[in-house]
């Protein structure tokens, strides 16, 4: 969707062709730098945490388009937000997905899973291209101005990125709690076995609580 709307929206803001090219190029440069950084730091920071962080940064790009600041500020925010104006998802998050997905399935199903991942990715891109008609729909349905309708779509994009980040963070927190609970149960079992062997009696110790 951004690949279709971005150039049109920037043109309606009054930017020149050179400025539009700079915005798109800066966003792609940010995406390239983000991919390089994740290739070195993704495993160190944690892949799930990295995806959450990238979703938050993507929201910055949508907010930049909504606010329509001066060109230097816009370029800075699009670089940080890794704005992708090409219409394809070839970003730092995509690189992390390629590393995560094979570890989730058996070896024999890796190719099949990655193939379907790309099918869904491209299918989502196609639906997103159809979503480029949303500004026109908002203009006629709710009598919004041209720029306001575009900004509403970009605001929804940022909201979606923030929602993805919140869901990812919640899932990571639940998995961490589950691992801590499993560790506590395991520690309780070890204490029970040691007590039984040392005293010859069956003493049931409660699991160790996390502090």
Secondary structure, 3 states (H helix, E strand, C coil): CHHHHHHHHHHHCCCCHHHHHHHHHHHHHHHHHHHHHHHHHHHHHCHHHHHHHHHHHHHHHHHHHHHCCCHHHHHHHHHHCCCCCCCCCCCHHHHHHHHHHHHHCCHHHHHHHHHHHHHHHHHHHHHHHHHHHHHHHHHHHHCCCHHHHHHHHHHHHHHHHHHHHHHHHHHHHHHHHHHHHHHHHHHHHHHHHHHHHHHCCCCCCCCCCCC
